[in-house]
């Protein structure tokens, strides 16, 4: 969901305007940050506009007279579309002391807890367009703010699966581009590999993540950094995620696991799947696995067309809700 906000623009990128103009912006495509321009005292913030969904770089920067607080308030009328936070680091590059106020599109970000950041005031991070913003606010508060009046956090995605159990590796001695939507596990890392820009919440050995990009910050020392993955695990197109780090693994023929780090509260979680059709037109049902028990970190599913089978998921919708 997005709202429109209106702002008085004094400069676009590096070009001052002869006089201020009023423009409308869709809140789903922009980041707001506090800003000033020497010689133009009317400027209080900047709007970084992204009009291409897969482009990590803003197309234009608009310097405007409204404060970030005013813009966020306007963006969140009726529903929460922008989430404000104090940014201390960007991709581990420290910002000014005390941080810079930013605001992000609430339904297009990933929020995670702080792990091994240099600055002691960093409590959590916000990831947007492959860029990691380390922030002062704690994860729980950001989730509450980002969810607004919502009764639950949600993970909505499309799942595609083909083939059987197929464990493989991708290592730094001959690194291959990651595949967006595939689940990877960091199986070895001497401390030089950095995958936080492609979906990993941290670079620790054992960490799972769904790739959001193809090229990590650093593959690290040749031969000392490896990722494991399974070609039989569902590949995911994430439509919305306010739950946190969720990943998918292959369990058995026609059986797969949806995983998290204890984010699925047993008494507050529901999973919604639907009837769907494969290329042969045969009706299939995706439903809870009847062998493996649900836990706070694991939701089993299986696919069925009269018998339990692989190769039945193709852009199949699934939604997980974790109620407050």
Backbone torsions as a table, in degrees:
resi	resn	phi	psi	omega
1	UNK	NA	144.9	179.6
2	UNK	-140.5	151.1	172.6
3	UNK	-114.6	169.7	172.7
4	UNK	-105.6	136.4	173.2
5	UNK	-121.0	155.0	-178.1
6	UNK	-116.4	139.0	-178.6
7	UNK	-144.7	152.7	177.2
8	UNK	-91.9	112.9	-172.9
9	UNK	-96.3	126.5	179.7
10	UNK	-107.5	-22.5	-178.9
11	UNK	-153.8	140.4	176.5
12	UNK	-117.4	120.3	-171.3
13	UNK	52.9	-122.6	-178.7
14	UNK	-99.1	11.2	-173.5
15	UNK	-108.8	108.2	175.6
16	UNK	-65.3	145.5	177.5
17	UNK	-92.1	148.9	178.0
18	UNK	-56.9	-35.6	175.1
19	UNK	-152.8	158.5	-176.5
20	UNK	-64.6	142.9	174.0
21	UNK	-122.2	155.9	-180.0
22	UNK	-103.4	126.4	179.6
23	UNK	-128.1	153.6	174.4
24	UNK	-104.2	143.0	-178.5
25	UNK	-130.1	141.3	174.5
26	UNK	-86.1	125.9	-169.1
27	UNK	-70.7	-15.5	-179.7
28	UNK	-76.5	-13.5	-173.3
29	UNK	-112.9	19.6	-173.1
30	UNK	-144.3	155.5	169.7
31	UNK	-116.8	139.7	179.0
32	UNK	-114.1	139.2	174.1
33	UNK	-141.3	153.8	175.9
34	UNK	-69.3	143.9	-175.7
35	UNK	-158.9	160.6	174.2
36	UNK	-146.0	158.1	178.7
37	UNK	-131.1	126.8	178.3
38	UNK	-60.0	128.1	178.7
39	UNK	90.6	-7.8	177.6
40	UNK	-128.5	83.6	-173.1
41	UNK	-68.2	-17.0	-177.7
42	UNK	-72.6	-18.1	-176.8
43	UNK	-79.7	129.3	179.9
44	UNK	-123.1	-17.6	-179.4
45	UNK	-157.2	171.5	179.6
46	UNK	-129.8	140.6	176.6
47	UNK	-109.1	116.3	177.5
48	UNK	-95.5	114.2	-170.4
49	UNK	-102.2	128.0	177.3
50	UNK	-116.6	108.2	179.6
51	UNK	-102.2	-0.2	177.9
52	UNK	-113.6	116.8	-172.0
53	UNK	-55.0	-35.7	-174.9
54	UNK	-100.3	7.4	-178.3
55	UNK	-91.4	124.9	-179.4
56	UNK	-80.3	-12.7	-177.6
57	UNK	-103.5	138.0	176.3
58	UNK	-65.8	143.3	-179.3
59	UNK	-77.2	-42.5	-179.7
60	UNK	-146.9	153.6	173.9
61	UNK	-117.2	125.4	-178.4
62	UNK	-110.1	121.6	177.7
63	UNK	-93.1	122.0	-168.0
64	UNK	-126.3	163.8	-176.2
65	UNK	-82.1	-27.0	-177.5
66	UNK	-71.0	147.2	176.3
67	UNK	-76.2	162.5	178.9
68	UNK	-63.4	-35.3	178.6
69	UNK	-63.4	-41.3	178.8
70	UNK	-66.1	-41.0	-179.3
71	UNK	-68.0	-40.9	179.4
72	UNK	-65.8	-41.3	178.7
73	UNK	-60.7	-41.9	178.7
74	UNK	-67.9	-37.0	-178.9
75	UNK	-67.3	-28.5	-172.1
76	UNK	-101.4	16.3	175.4
77	UNK	-69.4	120.9	177.8
78	UNK	88.5	-34.3	178.8
79	UNK	-160.7	156.4	-178.6
80	UNK	-83.7	112.6	178.6
81	UNK	-117.8	-17.5	179.8
82	UNK	-129.5	138.1	-179.2
83	UNK	-119.2	120.6	-177.1
84	UNK	-93.1	142.4	179.6
85	UNK	-154.9	160.5	178.9
86	UNK	-95.7	109.6	-175.1
87	UNK	-88.6	123.0	179.3
88	UNK	-102.8	-30.7	179.0
89	UNK	-139.5	148.2	170.7
90	UNK	-123.6	116.2	-173.5
91	UNK	49.1	44.5	177.6
92	UNK	70.0	9.2	175.2
93	UNK	-93.5	111.7	-177.5
94	UNK	-59.5	141.2	175.7
95	UNK	-95.6	-166.2	-177.5
96	UNK	-63.5	151.6	177.9
97	UNK	-53.6	133.7	-178.7
98	UNK	89.9	-13.8	175.6
99	UNK	86.4	174.0	-179.8
100	UNK	-124.6	136.5	178.5
101	UNK	-75.5	126.4	177.2
102	UNK	-127.0	162.6	171.2
103	UNK	-139.1	139.7	-172.8
104	UNK	-126.1	152.8	175.5
105	UNK	-64.9	117.5	-167.3
106	UNK	-62.6	-29.9	-176.1
107	UNK	-96.3	9.4	-176.8
108	UNK	-126.5	19.6	-175.7
109	UNK	-124.3	161.1	169.1
110	UNK	-114.1	134.9	179.8
111	UNK	-115.0	131.1	-179.4
112	UNK	-138.1	166.6	179.8
113	UNK	-81.0	155.6	178.8
114	UNK	-71.2	131.7	173.9
115	UNK	-139.8	117.5	171.5
116	UNK	58.5	49.8	172.2
117	UNK	-99.6	151.3	-174.3
118	UNK	-70.0	-38.0	-176.7
119	UNK	-83.2	127.6	-175.2
120	UNK	-67.5	-22.6	-177.5
121	UNK	-80.6	-9.0	179.4
122	UNK	-70.4	123.0	-178.2
123	UNK	-106.8	-29.2	-177.2
124	UNK	-161.5	-176.9	178.8
125	UNK	-137.6	156.6	172.4
126	UNK	-122.0	127.4	178.4
127	UNK	-111.1	129.3	-179.0
128	UNK	-145.5	128.9	179.1
129	UNK	54.8	36.6	178.3
130	UNK	78.4	2.9	180.0
131	UNK	-106.6	135.9	-179.6
132	UNK	-103.8	122.3	178.4
133	UNK	-106.8	112.3	177.3
134	UNK	-83.8	129.0	-169.7
135	UNK	-126.9	163.5	-178.5
136	UNK	-77.8	-34.1	-174.8
137	UNK	-69.7	146.8	178.9
138	UNK	-78.3	155.9	-175.1
139	UNK	-58.1	-42.9	-176.7
140	UNK	-61.5	-41.8	-179.9
141	UNK	-67.1	-38.7	178.2
142	UNK	-64.2	-39.6	179.4
143	UNK	-64.7	-41.5	177.9
144	UNK	-62.2	-46.4	-179.7
145	UNK	-65.0	-42.5	-177.8
146	UNK	-68.9	-30.1	-179.5
147	UNK	-83.8	-11.3	179.3
148	UNK	55.4	-125.8	-177.9
149	UNK	-93.3	10.1	-177.6
150	UNK	-62.7	143.2	179.9
151	UNK	-83.6	-7.7	-176.2
152	UNK	-155.1	159.1	167.9
153	UNK	-91.6	152.4	-170.4
154	UNK	-138.3	146.6	170.8
155	UNK	-128.5	114.0	-179.2
156	UNK	-120.2	131.1	-175.1
157	UNK	-155.9	166.9	172.6
158	UNK	-111.9	131.4	-175.9
159	UNK	-110.8	136.3	173.9
160	UNK	-129.8	134.9	-177.2
161	UNK	-140.3	139.2	176.6
162	UNK	-148.3	146.7	177.4
163	UNK	78.6	178.0	179.6
164	UNK	-103.1	-159.4	-177.8
165	UNK	-60.1	120.1	-175.9
166	UNK	-143.0	72.4	-179.3
167	UNK	-70.5	133.4	179.6
168	UNK	-140.9	171.5	177.7
169	UNK	-130.6	156.9	176.6
170	UNK	-137.6	110.6	-169.6
171	UNK	-120.6	162.3	-171.8
172	UNK	-73.8	-9.3	175.6
173	UNK	-77.3	-22.9	174.1
174	UNK	-150.1	65.4	-172.0
175	UNK	-68.6	136.3	176.4
176	UNK	-109.6	152.0	178.0
177	UNK	-56.3	139.3	175.1
178	UNK	-69.7	155.9	177.0
179	UNK	-103.9	120.9	-179.1
180	UNK	-60.7	131.6	179.7
181	UNK	95.5	-11.1	178.1
182	UNK	-86.7	141.6	176.1
183	UNK	-83.9	129.2	177.0
184	UNK	-120.3	151.8	171.2
185	UNK	-122.5	133.1	175.6
186	UNK	-75.6	104.7	-175.5
187	UNK	-92.2	-25.1	174.2
188	UNK	-151.9	143.8	179.7
189	UNK	-162.6	118.4	179.5
190	UNK	-83.7	8.8	-179.9
191	UNK	102.5	-5.2	-178.3
192	UNK	-98.1	-18.9	179.3
193	UNK	-79.6	138.5	-179.0
194	UNK	-135.6	111.8	-176.7
195	UNK	-115.7	15.6	-174.5
196	UNK	-70.9	-17.6	178.3
197	UNK	-86.8	-6.1	-179.2
198	UNK	-119.6	25.6	171.2
199	UNK	113.5	-14.0	-178.1
200	UNK	-74.1	132.5	177.2
201	UNK	-71.3	-21.4	176.1
202	UNK	-162.0	179.3	-177.7
203	UNK	-109.2	21.3	-177.4
204	UNK	-73.7	146.2	173.9
205	UNK	-61.8	133.2	-178.8
206	UNK	99.2	-13.3	-178.4
207	UNK	-71.3	132.5	173.6
208	UNK	-100.6	150.1	173.9
209	UNK	-160.0	153.4	172.1
210	UNK	-93.2	125.7	-175.7
211	UNK	-65.7	130.2	175.9
212	UNK	-107.0	-3.9	178.8
213	UNK	-152.8	176.0	-174.7
214	UNK	-102.3	-22.7	-172.1
215	UNK	-124.7	111.1	-179.9
216	UNK	-70.5	163.8	176.4
217	UNK	-55.2	-41.2	-176.3
218	UNK	-158.5	124.4	174.8
219	UNK	-76.7	-16.5	175.0
220	UNK	81.5	-163.9	-176.8
221	UNK	-62.2	126.7	179.7
222	UNK	-54.5	125.1	177.6
223	UNK	87.5	-11.4	-176.8
224	UNK	-105.2	0.1	-179.9
225	UNK	-129.8	127.3	-178.6
226	UNK	-139.3	146.6	171.3
227	UNK	-116.5	137.3	172.7
228	UNK	-103.5	147.5	174.0
229	UNK	-152.9	168.2	-177.9
230	UNK	-130.4	120.4	-176.8
231	UNK	-66.6	-15.0	178.9
232	UNK	-89.3	-10.3	179.2
233	UNK	-72.7	149.1	177.8
234	UNK	-58.7	139.0	172.6
235	UNK	-96.1	136.0	-167.3
236	UNK	-120.2	138.2	167.8
237	UNK	-108.5	107.7	-174.8
238	UNK	-82.3	125.1	178.7
239	UNK	-96.7	-35.8	178.4
240	UNK	-157.5	139.5	178.8
241	UNK	-149.3	107.2	172.8
242	UNK	-115.1	8.2	-179.9
243	UNK	-85.5	-47.5	-177.0
244	UNK	135.9	-153.0	-175.6
245	UNK	-73.4	111.7	180.0
246	UNK	-124.2	136.3	180.0
247	UNK	-142.7	169.3	-171.3
248	UNK	-126.6	139.3	179.3
249	UNK	-134.6	157.0	176.7
250	UNK	-86.7	132.4	-179.7
251	UNK	-109.0	-49.8	-177.4
252	UNK	-165.6	179.4	-178.8
253	UNK	-55.6	112.5	-179.8
254	UNK	73.6	11.5	-177.5
255	UNK	-128.4	132.3	-173.8
256	UNK	-138.6	158.9	-176.6
257	UNK	-119.9	133.4	170.1
258	UNK	-98.6	123.4	-169.7
259	UNK	-119.8	154.3	172.2
260	UNK	-155.8	173.8	174.7
261	UNK	-94.1	74.9	177.7
262	UNK	58.3	38.7	179.3
263	UNK	-97.3	-8.5	-178.4
264	UNK	-99.2	86.7	179.1
265	UNK	-63.1	120.2	-171.2
266	UNK	-56.6	-39.7	-175.6
267	UNK	-86.7	1.2	-175.6
268	UNK	-132.0	10.0	-174.3
269	UNK	-113.2	135.2	171.7
270	UNK	-131.9	149.9	179.2
271	UNK	-120.6	132.3	-178.3
272	UNK	-115.0	120.5	173.0
273	UNK	-122.2	-174.7	-175.9
274	UNK	-148.5	163.2	170.8
275	UNK	-69.4	140.7	-178.4
276	UNK	-144.5	177.0	-174.9
277	UNK	-131.8	138.5	175.3
278	UNK	-91.0	-174.1	-174.6
279	UNK	-65.4	-19.4	178.2
280	UNK	-89.4	-3.1	177.7
281	UNK	84.4	1.1	-178.5
282	UNK	-76.9	135.6	-178.9
283	UNK	-69.7	136.7	178.9
284	UNK	-132.1	151.1	177.9
285	UNK	-123.3	130.6	174.2
286	UNK	-103.0	124.9	-175.8
287	UNK	-150.3	178.9	-175.4
288	UNK	-63.9	138.4	175.9
289	UNK	-61.9	135.4	-176.3
290	UNK	-95.3	8.9	-178.5
291	UNK	-112.0	-46.2	-176.0
292	UNK	-92.1	134.4	-177.7
293	UNK	-79.9	140.4	174.5
294	UNK	-64.3	145.9	172.4
295	UNK	-137.1	178.7	177.6
296	UNK	-65.7	-16.3	-177.9
297	UNK	-117.5	3.0	-172.6
298	UNK	-147.7	129.0	173.8
299	UNK	-124.5	107.6	-180.0
300	UNK	-82.7	144.8	173.9
301	UNK	-134.9	162.8	171.4
302	UNK	-144.2	159.6	179.1
303	UNK	-115.7	146.9	-165.3
304	UNK	-150.1	133.0	172.2
305	UNK	-133.9	43.7	-172.7
306	UNK	110.4	-36.4	169.2
307	UNK	-136.1	162.4	179.6
308	UNK	-71.5	123.8	-174.3
309	UNK	-140.1	152.8	165.7
310	UNK	-81.2	179.1	173.1
311	UNK	64.3	30.2	-178.6
312	UNK	-113.1	-10.5	-179.3
313	UNK	-96.6	127.0	173.3
314	UNK	-145.9	104.2	-175.0
315	UNK	50.2	41.7	-179.6
316	UNK	-81.9	125.9	-176.5
317	UNK	-74.4	143.4	175.1
318	UNK	-145.5	142.0	177.3
319	UNK	-135.4	133.4	175.8
320	UNK	-114.1	130.3	176.7
321	UNK	-119.3	130.2	173.9
322	UNK	-116.0	109.0	-174.2
323	UNK	-77.9	149.7	-176.3
324	UNK	-68.1	NA	NA
